[in-house]
Amino acid sequence: MLTIVVPGIELFDEVAQEFVNAEGFILELEHSLVSLSKWESKFEKPFLSKDNKTNEEVLEYIKAMILNPNFPPEVISRLSRENMDEITKYLDAKMSATWFSDTKVTPRNREIITAELVYYWMISLNIPMECQYWHLNRLFTLIKIFNIKNAAPKKMSRSEIVARNRELNAQRKAQYGTSG
């Protein structure tokens, strides 16, 4: 969850002919499958596509991420540049200690990822539904782990076995200070 403070501002009330202070507001945001689903149901297109989003679409996604039950709608228009940078950094965060060592470059799947597809993955992998509230990148990491662990082990080619053995022998020679 990301907590940001939207700064207060001073406004001029035309009717009362006086300055009024709009107080700052604390927003709690969650980049999750639930947020993604809300946004996609409104715009009826995949959020995770490479297509550029309009400012309206980006602000609507931020609204979909808000966990506060009652928030003043004008608070979205008062987001500062720093707030937006913080949100962007949060959206891009890995949110996991897991790392993958991709020794081989695999062709990327060109499948368009939508909220429904991610729900399908969760159901088919028996991932509990409460994970829909996790940070989206963390959920994707879990799905990737399931796919790796459930995949049949790949056989190494003869040349790969020879290369691996050559590398292991070189490491052992260096470790024990021998010439072979």
Backbone as a printed PyTorch tensor [residue, N CA C, xyz], in Angstrom:
tensor([[[  0.8550,  -1.1780,   0.0000],
         [  0.0000,   0.0000,   0.0000],
         [  0.8940,   1.2330,   0.0000]],

        [[  0.4650,   2.2350,  -0.6970],
         [  1.1650,   3.5180,  -0.7520],
         [  0.3150,   4.5700,  -0.0730]],

        [[  0.9330,   5.3180,   0.8210],
         [  0.2490,   6.4310,   1.4800],
         [  0.9180,   7.7130,   1.0250]],

        [[  0.1260,   8.6090,   0.4430],
         [  0.6730,   9.8990,   0.0080],
         [ -0.1320,  11.0250,   0.6270]],

        [[  0.5440,  12.1380,   0.7990],
         [ -0.1120,  13.3270,   1.3410],
         [ -0.3120,  14.3110,   0.1980]],

        [[ -1.5620,  14.5980,  -0.0850],
         [ -1.8970,  15.5810,  -1.1150],
         [ -1.9220,  16.9300,  -0.4070]],

        [[ -1.1060,  17.8850,  -0.8660],
         [ -1.0110,  19.1600,  -0.1480],
         [ -2.3120,  19.9730,  -0.1990]],

        [[ -2.5070,  20.7540,   0.8370],
         [ -3.6400,  21.6820,   0.8680],
         [ -3.3350,  22.9010,   0.0090]],

        [[ -4.3780,  23.6170,  -0.3640],
         [ -4.1850,  24.8350,  -1.1690],
         [ -5.1610,  25.9040,  -0.6970]],

        [[ -4.8410,  27.1290,  -1.0940],
         [ -5.7300,  28.2440,  -0.7740],
         [ -6.5170,  28.5890,  -2.0360]],

        [[ -7.8340,  28.6720,  -1.9010],
         [ -8.7240,  28.9650,  -3.0280],
         [ -9.5190,  30.2290,  -2.7460]],

        [[-10.0090,  30.8330,  -3.8190],
         [-10.8560,  32.0120,  -3.6560],
         [-12.2970,  31.6130,  -3.9380]],

        [[-13.1750,  31.8330,  -2.9550],
         [-14.5990,  31.5330,  -3.0810],
         [-15.2670,  32.7450,  -3.7050]],

        [[-15.7000,  32.6010,  -4.9670],
         [-16.3180,  33.6990,  -5.7130],
         [-17.6060,  34.1810,  -5.0550]],

        [[-18.3860,  33.2670,  -4.5290],
         [-19.6880,  33.6070,  -3.9450],
         [-19.4920,  34.4040,  -2.6620]],

        [[-18.6470,  33.9240,  -1.7600],
         [-18.4440,  34.5850,  -0.4640],
         [-17.4100,  35.7020,  -0.5590]],

        [[-16.7290,  35.7730,  -1.6900],
         [-15.6930,  36.7830,  -1.8880],
         [-14.6270,  36.7230,  -0.7980]],

        [[-14.1470,  35.4990,  -0.5320],
         [-13.0930,  35.3360,   0.4680],
         [-12.2100,  34.1470,   0.0990]],

        [[-11.0150,  34.1210,   0.6920],
         [-10.0990,  33.0070,   0.4940],
         [-10.4400,  31.8880,   1.4690]],

        [[-10.3920,  30.6730,   0.9600],
         [-10.6750,  29.4960,   1.7950],
         [ -9.5140,  28.5110,   1.6450]],

        [[ -9.2170,  27.8230,   2.7150],
         [ -8.1510,  26.8230,   2.6790],
         [ -8.7480,  25.4430,   2.4500]],

        [[ -8.2640,  24.7930,   1.4100],
         [ -8.6180,  23.3920,   1.1800],
         [ -7.5270,  22.5870,   1.8710]],

        [[ -7.9170,  21.8030,   2.8600],
         [ -6.9430,  21.0750,   3.6590],
         [ -6.2630,  19.9790,   2.8490]],

        [[ -5.0620,  19.6050,   3.3170],
         [ -4.3500,  18.4860,   2.7200],
         [ -5.1240,  17.2040,   2.9950]],

        [[ -4.8010,  16.1580,   2.2570],
         [ -5.5330,  14.9060,   2.4100],
         [ -4.5540,  13.7510,   2.2880]],

        [[ -4.7510,  12.7260,   3.0900],
         [ -3.9100,  11.5340,   3.0300],
         [ -4.6470,  10.4680,   2.2310]],

        [[ -4.0260,  10.0560,   1.1260],
         [ -4.6030,   9.0190,   0.2630],
         [ -3.8770,   7.7010,   0.4810]],

        [[ -4.6390,   6.6350,   0.5620],
         [ -4.0730,   5.2950,   0.6190],
         [ -4.3880,   4.6120,  -0.7000]],

        [[ -3.3470,   4.1340,  -1.3720],
         [ -3.4920,   3.5550,  -2.7050],
         [ -2.9620,   2.1240,  -2.7360]],

        [[ -3.5740,   1.2980,  -3.5740],
         [ -3.1020,  -0.0730,  -3.7650],
         [ -3.1720,  -0.4250,  -5.2440]],

        [[ -2.0000,  -0.7520,  -5.8120],
         [ -1.8940,  -1.1940,  -7.2100],
         [ -2.1170,  -2.6980,  -7.2050]],

        [[ -3.3520,  -3.1040,  -7.4560],
         [ -3.7070,  -4.5190,  -7.3280],
         [ -4.5530,  -4.9700,  -8.5050]],

        [[ -4.8430,  -6.2500,  -8.5010],
         [ -5.7100,  -6.8050,  -9.5360],
         [ -7.1090,  -6.2030,  -9.4410]],

        [[ -7.5430,  -5.8940,  -8.2450],
         [ -8.8600,  -5.2750,  -8.0530],
         [ -8.8840,  -3.8960,  -8.7300]],

        [[ -7.8370,  -3.0990,  -8.5270],
         [ -7.7430,  -1.7720,  -9.1640],
         [ -7.7390,  -1.9020, -10.6790]],

        [[ -6.9460,  -2.8540, -11.1590],
         [ -6.8660,  -3.0960, -12.5970],
         [ -8.2380,  -3.4570, -13.1560]],

        [[ -8.9530,  -4.3220, -12.4520],
         [-10.2850,  -4.7480, -12.8800],
         [-11.2700,  -3.5790, -12.9170]],

        [[-11.2240,  -2.7160, -11.9030],
         [-12.1110,  -1.5340, -11.8790],
         [-11.8540,  -0.6450, -13.0970]],

        [[-10.5740,  -0.3840, -13.3750],
         [-10.2250,   0.4970, -14.4830],
         [-10.6630,  -0.1180, -15.8100]],

        [[-10.3680,  -1.4090, -16.0040],
         [-10.7100,  -2.0540, -17.2730],
         [-12.2160,  -2.1450, -17.4780]],

        [[-12.9810,  -2.2730, -16.3910],
         [-14.4350,  -2.3240, -16.5570],
         [-14.9780,  -0.9650, -16.9860]],

        [[-14.2730,   0.1070, -16.6130],
         [-14.7250,   1.4450, -17.0180],
         [-14.3340,   1.7560, -18.4630]],

        [[-13.0780,   1.4510, -18.8330],
         [-12.5800,   1.8390, -20.1520],
         [-12.6890,   0.7340, -21.2050]],

        [[-12.9680,  -0.4920, -20.7670],
         [-13.1440,  -1.6260, -21.6650],
         [-11.9740,  -1.8240, -22.6230]],

        [[-10.7760,  -1.6760, -22.0890],
         [ -9.5560,  -1.9620, -22.8370],
         [ -8.4800,  -2.3760, -21.8310]],

        [[ -7.4480,  -3.0910, -22.2850],
         [ -6.4340,  -3.5760, -21.3440],
         [ -5.5520,  -2.4370, -20.8220]],

        [[ -5.4170,  -2.3660, -19.5200],
         [ -4.5920,  -1.3270, -18.9010],
         [ -3.1100,  -1.6130, -19.0930]],

        [[ -2.7240,  -2.8910, -19.0870],
         [ -1.3120,  -3.2590, -19.1340],
         [ -0.7220,  -3.2530, -20.5340]],

        [[ -1.4550,  -2.7700, -21.5220],
         [ -0.9310,  -2.6990, -22.8830],
         [  0.1300,  -1.6030, -22.9690]],

        [[  0.8840,  -1.6460, -24.0380],
         [  1.9470,  -0.6530, -24.2620],
         [  1.3920,   0.6930, -24.7480]],

        [[  0.1050,   0.7370, -25.0470],
         [ -0.5030,   1.9780, -25.5420],
         [ -0.3740,   3.0720, -24.4910]],

        [[ -0.1060,   4.2860, -24.9590],
         [ -0.0250,   5.4210, -24.0430],
         [ -1.4060,   5.7340, -23.4850]],

        [[ -1.4220,   6.0850, -22.2270],
         [ -2.6820,   6.4350, -21.5670],
         [ -2.8330,   7.9550, -21.5700]],

        [[ -4.0710,   8.4040, -21.7080],
         [ -4.3420,   9.8350, -21.6170],
         [ -4.2400,  10.2460, -20.1510]],

        [[ -4.1690,  11.5460, -19.9000],
         [ -4.1380,  12.0260, -18.5160],
         [ -5.3900,  11.5890, -17.7680]],

        [[ -6.5390,  11.6290, -18.4590],
         [ -7.7910,  11.2060, -17.8310],
         [ -7.7260,   9.7440, -17.4170]],

        [[ -7.1740,   8.8820, -18.2940],
         [ -7.0690,   7.4560, -17.9920],
         [ -6.1290,   7.1960, -16.8100]],

        [[ -5.0340,   7.9170, -16.7560],
         [ -4.0860,   7.7640, -15.6490],
         [ -4.7450,   8.1860, -14.3370]],

        [[ -5.4280,   9.3210, -14.3520],
         [ -6.1010,   9.7890, -13.1320],
         [ -7.2190,   8.8350, -12.7190]],

        [[ -7.8940,   8.2440, -13.6680],
         [ -8.9370,   7.2610, -13.3430],
         [ -8.3320,   6.0060, -12.7220]],

        [[ -7.1250,   5.6290, -13.1740],
         [ -6.4860,   4.4800, -12.5490],
         [ -6.0950,   4.8030, -11.1040]],

        [[ -5.6350,   6.0080, -10.8870],
         [ -5.3070,   6.4280,  -9.5150],
         [ -6.5660,   6.3770,  -8.6550]],

        [[ -7.7010,   6.8390,  -9.2020],
         [ -8.9680,   6.7460,  -8.4600],
         [ -9.3120,   5.2880,  -8.1470]],

        [[ -9.0760,   4.3930,  -9.1000],
         [ -9.3760,   2.9750,  -8.8870],
         [ -8.4750,   2.3660,  -7.8070]],

        [[ -7.3000,   2.9510,  -7.6050],
         [ -6.3630,   2.4560,  -6.6010],
         [ -6.6870,   2.9420,  -5.1820]],

        [[ -7.4960,   3.9670,  -5.0520],
         [ -7.7390,   4.5880,  -3.7470],
         [ -8.5230,   3.6510,  -2.8360]],

        [[ -8.0010,   3.4680,  -1.6270],
         [ -8.6470,   2.6160,  -0.6330],
         [ -9.5150,   3.4080,   0.3420]],

        [[ -9.2940,   4.7340,   0.4440],
         [-10.0850,   5.5630,   1.3490],
         [-11.5540,   5.4770,   0.9560]],

        [[-12.4390,   5.1590,   1.9000],
         [-13.8590,   5.0350,   1.5410],
         [-14.4810,   6.3580,   1.0910]],

        [[-14.1340,   7.4410,   1.7560],
         [-14.6780,   8.7570,   1.3830],
         [-13.5260,   9.7210,   1.1740]],

        [[-13.3690,  10.1360,  -0.0470],
         [-12.3320,  11.1240,  -0.3250],
         [-12.9290,  12.2160,  -1.1970]],

        [[-12.4980,  13.4480,  -0.9640],
         [-13.0280,  14.5290,  -1.8070],
         [-12.5430,  14.3620,  -3.2540]],

        [[-13.4350,  14.3490,  -4.2120],
         [-13.0490,  14.1180,  -5.6090],
         [-12.0210,  15.1250,  -6.1320]],

        [[-12.0600,  16.3550,  -5.6210],
         [-11.1230,  17.3730,  -6.1170],
         [ -9.6820,  17.0970,  -5.6870]],

        [[ -9.4920,  16.1600,  -4.7600],
         [ -8.1450,  15.8620,  -4.2860],
         [ -7.2920,  15.2880,  -5.4310]],

        [[ -7.9070,  14.6180,  -6.3810],
         [ -7.1780,  14.0530,  -7.5260],
         [ -6.5570,  15.1700,  -8.3630]],

        [[ -7.2710,  16.2570,  -8.5410],
         [ -6.7440,  17.3680,  -9.3430],
         [ -5.6500,  18.1250,  -8.6010]],

        [[ -5.5100,  17.8880,  -7.3090],
         [ -4.4820,  18.5780,  -6.5170],
         [ -3.2150,  17.7520,  -6.3320]],

        [[ -3.1230,  16.6140,  -7.0020],
         [ -1.9110,  15.8090,  -6.8950],
         [ -0.7260,  16.5980,  -7.4320]],

        [[  0.3360,  16.6610,  -6.6600],
         [  1.5240,  17.4150,  -7.0740],
         [  2.4000,  16.5490,  -7.9840]],

        [[  3.3900,  17.1760,  -8.5730],
         [  4.3580,  16.4490,  -9.4110],
         [  5.0650,  15.3790,  -8.5620]],

        [[  5.3870,  15.7400,  -7.3160],
         [  6.0390,  14.7940,  -6.4030],
         [  5.1120,  13.6120,  -6.1010]],

        [[  3.8100,  13.8970,  -5.9050],
         [  2.8380,  12.8220,  -5.6860],
         [  2.8160,  11.8760,  -6.8850]],

        [[  2.7870,  12.4230,  -8.0790],
         [  2.7320,  11.6070,  -9.2920],
         [  4.0090,  10.7760,  -9.4500]],

        [[  5.1600,  11.3690,  -9.1310],
         [  6.4240,  10.6260,  -9.2000],
         [  6.4310,   9.4730,  -8.2010]],

        [[  5.9050,   9.7290,  -7.0160],
         [  5.8180,   8.7050,  -5.9740],
         [  4.8950,   7.5630,  -6.4200]],

        [[  3.7830,   7.9070,  -7.0440],
         [  2.8410,   6.8930,  -7.5410],
         [  3.4900,   6.0690,  -8.6500]],

        [[  4.1810,   6.7230,  -9.5710],
         [  4.8610,   6.0200, -10.6600],
         [  5.9210,   5.0640, -10.1170]],

        [[  6.6850,   5.5270,  -9.1560],
         [  7.7160,   4.6850,  -8.5320],
         [  7.0620,   3.4690,  -7.8650]],

        [[  5.9380,   3.6790,  -7.2150],
         [  5.2060,   2.5920,  -6.5560],
         [  4.6730,   1.5850,  -7.5770]],

        [[  4.1390,   2.0650,  -8.6990],
         [  3.6110,   1.1730,  -9.7370],
         [  4.7170,   0.2950, -10.3300]],

        [[  5.9210,   0.8440, -10.4320],
         [  7.0380,   0.1270, -11.0390],
         [  7.8020,  -0.7520, -10.0550]],

        [[  7.5130,  -0.6380,  -8.7580],
         [  8.2600,  -1.3750,  -7.7360],
         [  8.0980,  -2.8760,  -7.9050]],

        [[  9.1590,  -3.6040,  -7.6100],
         [  9.1680,  -5.0610,  -7.7330],
         [  8.3360,  -5.7210,  -6.6320]],

        [[  8.3920,  -5.2050,  -5.4320],
         [  7.6190,  -5.6770,  -4.2700],
         [  7.8760,  -7.1330,  -3.9120]],

        [[  9.0770,  -7.6140,  -4.1870],
         [  9.4130,  -8.9940,  -3.8690],
         [ 10.9230,  -9.1320,  -3.7580]],

        [[ 11.3590, -10.0830,  -2.9360],
         [ 12.7850, -10.3900,  -2.8300],
         [ 13.1950, -11.4440,  -3.8550]],

        [[ 12.2390, -11.9790,  -4.5610],
         [ 12.5040, -13.0330,  -5.5460],
         [ 13.1430, -12.4460,  -6.7910]],

        [[ 14.1280, -13.1370,  -7.3020],
         [ 14.7360, -12.7490,  -8.5720],
         [ 14.8570, -13.9940,  -9.4350]],

        [[ 14.9090, -13.7830, -10.7220],
         [ 14.9610, -14.8830, -11.6710],
         [ 16.2500, -14.7780, -12.4650]],

        [[ 16.9190, -15.9120, -12.6280],
         [ 18.1210, -15.9140, -13.4670],
         [ 17.7410, -16.5200, -14.7990]],

        [[ 17.4580, -15.6820, -15.7250],
         [ 17.0790, -16.1340, -17.0580],
         [ 18.3520, -16.3870, -17.8530]],

        [[ 18.7530, -17.6580, -17.9150],
         [ 19.9690, -17.9770, -18.6440],
         [ 19.7220, -17.9830, -20.1420]],

        [[ 18.5150, -18.3200, -20.5250],
         [ 18.1750, -18.3250, -21.9510],
         [ 17.1250, -17.2610, -22.2150]],

        [[ 17.2660, -16.6240, -23.3410],
         [ 16.2670, -15.6430, -23.7480],
         [ 15.0970, -16.3990, -24.3540]],

        [[ 13.9410, -16.2620, -23.7400],
         [ 12.7540, -16.9280, -24.2690],
         [ 11.8910, -15.9000, -24.9860]],

        [[ 11.2540, -16.3070, -26.0660],
         [ 10.3960, -15.3460, -26.7660],
         [  9.2240, -14.9350, -25.8770]],

        [[  8.9330, -13.6680, -25.8790],
         [  7.8470, -13.1510, -25.0410],
         [  6.5080, -13.5500, -25.6360]],

        [[  5.6140, -13.8710, -24.7380],
         [  4.2560, -14.2060, -25.1520],
         [  3.5520, -12.9070, -25.5510]],

        [[  2.9320, -12.8990, -26.6720],
         [  2.2780, -11.6930, -27.1760],
         [  0.8200, -11.6040, -26.7210]],

        [[  0.4320, -12.4570, -25.7850],
         [ -0.9310, -12.4750, -25.2830],
         [ -1.2350, -11.1710, -24.5420]],

        [[ -2.3870, -10.6100, -24.8240],
         [ -2.8000,  -9.3760, -24.1580],
         [ -3.2880,  -9.7270, -22.7610]],

        [[ -2.6740,  -9.1090, -21.7640],
         [ -3.0120,  -9.4270, -20.3800],
         [ -4.1210,  -8.4920, -19.9020]],

        [[ -5.2190,  -9.0980, -19.4780],
         [ -6.3350,  -8.3480, -18.9060],
         [ -6.5970,  -8.8950, -17.5090]],

        [[ -7.4130,  -8.2090, -16.7480],
         [ -7.7420,  -8.6360, -15.3920],
         [ -8.3440, -10.0370, -15.3970]],

        [[ -9.2030, -10.3150, -16.3620],
         [ -9.8350, -11.6350, -16.4180],
         [ -8.8210, -12.7470, -16.6590]],

        [[ -7.8230, -12.4740, -17.4840],
         [ -6.7750, -13.4620, -17.7310],
         [ -5.9830, -13.7330, -16.4510]],

        [[ -5.6850, -12.6900, -15.7070],
         [ -4.9550, -12.8680, -14.4430],
         [ -5.8090, -13.6460, -13.4470]],

        [[ -7.1180, -13.3580, -13.3920],
         [ -8.0120, -14.1540, -12.5430],
         [ -8.0040, -15.6230, -12.9840]],

        [[ -8.0070, -15.8550, -14.2810],
         [ -7.9340, -17.2310, -14.7870],
         [ -6.6630, -17.9170, -14.2880]],

        [[ -5.5220, -17.2140, -14.4130],
         [ -4.2550, -17.7870, -13.9370],
         [ -4.3470, -18.1240, -12.4520]],

        [[ -4.9140, -17.1990, -11.6770],
         [ -5.0370, -17.4290, -10.2350],
         [ -5.8780, -18.6780,  -9.9470]],

        [[ -6.9990, -18.8020, -10.6250],
         [ -7.8930, -19.9370, -10.3890],
         [ -7.2370, -21.2460, -10.8340]],

        [[ -6.6330, -21.2380, -12.0190],
         [ -6.0330, -22.4750, -12.5250],
         [ -4.8120, -22.8960, -11.7030]],

        [[ -4.1370, -21.9620, -11.0630],
         [ -2.9730, -22.2830, -10.2320],
         [ -3.3380, -22.4370,  -8.7480]],

        [[ -4.6310, -22.3360,  -8.4480],
         [ -5.1300, -22.4380,  -7.0660],
         [ -4.5170, -21.3810,  -6.1390]],

        [[ -4.3350, -20.1910,  -6.6730],
         [ -3.8490, -19.0730,  -5.8610],
         [ -5.0590, -18.4940,  -5.1370]],

        [[ -4.9740, -18.3140,  -3.8290],
         [ -6.1350, -17.8100,  -3.0720],
         [ -6.5930, -16.4370,  -3.5740]],

        [[ -7.9000, -16.2260,  -3.5320],
         [ -8.4830, -14.9770,  -4.0290],
         [ -8.0230, -13.7480,  -3.2400]],

        [[ -7.5910, -13.9100,  -2.0000],
         [ -7.1300, -12.7270,  -1.2600],
         [ -5.8650, -12.1290,  -1.8830]],

        [[ -5.1970, -12.8820,  -2.7580],
         [ -4.0150, -12.3620,  -3.4550],
         [ -4.3790, -11.2970,  -4.4910]],

        [[ -5.6670, -11.1570,  -4.8170],
         [ -6.0800, -10.1090,  -5.7510],
         [ -5.8420,  -8.7220,  -5.1740]],

        [[ -5.6110,  -8.6320,  -3.8650],
         [ -5.3530,  -7.3540,  -3.2120],
         [ -3.8640,  -7.0680,  -3.0730]],

        [[ -3.0180,  -8.0110,  -3.4460],
         [ -1.5720,  -7.8080,  -3.4130],
         [ -1.1710,  -6.7750,  -4.4620]],

        [[  0.0240,  -6.2140,  -4.2750],
         [  0.6070,  -5.3770,  -5.3170],
         [  0.6920,  -6.2420,  -6.5770]],

        [[  0.3020,  -5.6890,  -7.7020],
         [  0.1980,  -6.4460,  -8.9430],
         [  1.5190,  -7.1070,  -9.3440]],

        [[  2.6390,  -6.4200,  -9.1710],
         [  3.9300,  -7.0000,  -9.5450],
         [  4.2820,  -8.1970,  -8.6640]],

        [[  3.8800,  -8.1500,  -7.4140],
         [  4.1110,  -9.2800,  -6.5110],
         [  3.2580, -10.4800,  -6.9510]],

        [[  2.0270, -10.2330,  -7.3330],
         [  1.1610, -11.3060,  -7.8220],
         [  1.7380, -11.9220,  -9.0950]],

        [[  2.2430, -11.0980, -10.0160],
         [  2.8580, -11.6100, -11.2380],
         [  4.0910, -12.4620, -10.9180]],

        [[  4.8580, -12.0660,  -9.9040],
         [  6.0200, -12.8520,  -9.4930],
         [  5.5750, -14.2240,  -8.9960]],

        [[  4.5250, -14.2650,  -8.1950],
         [  4.0100, -15.5410,  -7.7010],
         [  3.5410, -16.4300,  -8.8570]],

        [[  2.8450, -15.8480,  -9.8010],
         [  2.3680, -16.6150, -10.9670],
         [  3.5600, -17.1580, -11.7580]],

        [[  4.5940, -16.3610, -11.9200],
         [  5.7840, -16.8010, -12.6430],
         [  6.4680, -17.9550, -11.9040]],

        [[  6.5170, -17.8780, -10.5780],
         [  7.1060, -18.9740,  -9.7840],
         [  6.3090, -20.2590,  -9.9940]],

        [[  4.9870, -20.1620,  -9.9330],
         [  4.1400, -21.3350, -10.1740],
         [  4.4580, -21.9370, -11.5400]],

        [[  4.5490, -21.1100, -12.5520],
         [  4.8100, -21.6070, -13.9020],
         [  6.1760, -22.2820, -14.0040]],

        [[  7.1850, -21.7050, -13.3510],
         [  8.5290, -22.2910, -13.3840],
         [  8.5470, -23.6240, -12.6420]],

        [[  7.9560, -23.6530, -11.4570],
         [  7.9650, -24.8740, -10.6430],
         [  7.1150, -25.9830, -11.2510]],

        [[  6.0680, -25.6330, -11.9810],
         [  5.1930, -26.6330, -12.5870],
         [  5.6690, -27.0940, -13.9610]],

        [[  6.6590, -26.4010, -14.5270],
         [  7.1430, -26.7490, -15.8630],
         [  7.9840, -28.0200, -15.8000]],

        [[  7.9160, -28.8040, -16.8510],
         [  8.7430, -30.0030, -16.9480],
         [ 10.2010, -29.5710, -17.0810]],

        [[ 11.1040, -30.2690, -16.3970],
         [ 12.5120, -29.8730, -16.5030],
         [ 13.0040, -30.0310, -17.9380]],

        [[ 13.7700, -29.0750, -18.3860],
         [ 14.2750, -29.1100, -19.7550],
         [ 15.5760, -29.9030, -19.7890]],

        [[ 15.6990, -30.7480, -20.8070],
         [ 16.9250, -31.5060, -20.9750],
         [ 17.9750, -30.6080, -21.6030]],

        [[ 19.1980, -30.7850, -21.1150],
         [ 20.3020, -30.0000, -21.6660],
         [ 20.8520, -30.7280, -22.8940]],

        [[ 21.2640, -29.9590, -23.8680],
         [ 21.8750, -30.5630, -25.0560],
         [ 23.2940, -30.9960, -24.6940]],

        [[ 23.8890, -31.8050, -25.5340],
         [ 25.2490, -32.2920, -25.2800],
         [ 26.2180, -31.1200, -25.1630]],

        [[ 26.0840, -30.1360, -26.0320],
         [ 26.9930, -28.9810, -25.9920],
         [ 26.7960, -28.1610, -24.7120]],

        [[ 25.5590, -28.0720, -24.2250],
         [ 25.3070, -27.3580, -22.9670],
         [ 25.9320, -28.0920, -21.7820]],

        [[ 25.8530, -29.4310, -21.7850],
         [ 26.4620, -30.2290, -20.7110],
         [ 27.9690, -30.0550, -20.7190]],

        [[ 28.5740, -30.1050, -21.8910],
         [ 30.0260, -29.9250, -22.0100],
         [ 30.4280, -28.5240, -21.5320]],

        [[ 29.6810, -27.5050, -21.9280],
         [ 29.9920, -26.1330, -21.5200],
         [ 29.8580, -25.9720, -20.0060]],

        [[ 28.8010, -26.5560, -19.4280],
         [ 28.6090, -26.4670, -17.9730],
         [ 29.7420, -27.1770, -17.2380]],

        [[ 30.1360, -28.3760, -17.6920],
         [ 31.2250, -29.1160, -17.0530],
         [ 32.5490, -28.3750, -17.1660]],

        [[ 32.7880, -27.7490, -18.3090],
         [ 34.0160, -26.9670, -18.5020],
         [ 34.0550, -25.8010, -17.4970]],

        [[ 32.9050, -25.1430, -17.3270],
         [ 32.8130, -24.0180, -16.3850],
         [ 33.0140, -24.4980, -14.9430]],

        [[ 32.3910, -25.6090, -14.5670],
         [ 32.5560, -26.1570, -13.2190],
         [ 34.0050, -26.5640, -12.9570]],

        [[ 34.6470, -27.1950, -13.9360],
         [ 36.0530, -27.5920, -13.7870],
         [ 36.9510, -26.3700, -13.6140]],

        [[ 36.6850, -25.3110, -14.3740],
         [ 37.4780, -24.0860, -14.2480],
         [ 37.3000, -23.4650, -12.8610]],

        [[ 36.0830, -23.4770, -12.3440],
         [ 35.8320, -22.9450, -10.9930],
         [ 36.5670, -23.7640,  -9.9450]],

        [[ 36.5420, -25.0740, -10.0800],
         [ 37.2250, -25.9540,  -9.1010],
         [ 38.7390, -25.7740,  -9.1600]],

        [[ 39.2830, -25.6570, -10.3760],
         [ 40.7250, -25.4230, -10.5130],
         [ 41.1190, -24.1300,  -9.8160]],

        [[ 40.3270, -23.0910, -10.0110],
         [ 40.6040, -21.7980,  -9.3760],
         [ 40.4580, -21.8880,  -7.8620]],

        [[ 39.4460, -22.6040,  -7.4050],
         [ 39.1810, -22.7280,  -5.9670],
         [ 40.2890, -23.4810,  -5.2430]],

        [[ 40.7870, -24.5700,  -5.8550],
         [ 41.7840, -25.4050,  -5.1890],
         [ 43.2060, -25.1130,  -5.6420]],

        [[ 43.3630, -24.1920,  -6.5800],
         [ 44.6880, -23.7870,  -7.0440],
         [ 45.4400, -24.9020,  -7.7350]],

        [[ 44.7590, -25.6940,  -8.5080],
         [ 45.4120, -26.8060,  -9.2310],
         [ 45.4230, -26.5250, -10.7140]],

        [[ 46.1560, -27.3430, -11.4270],
         [ 46.2070, -27.1750, -12.8790],
         [ 45.4390, -28.2610, -13.5970]],

        [[ 44.7930, -29.1170, -12.8370],
         [ 43.9250, -30.0980, -13.4580],
         [ 44.3280, -31.4490, -13.2110]]])
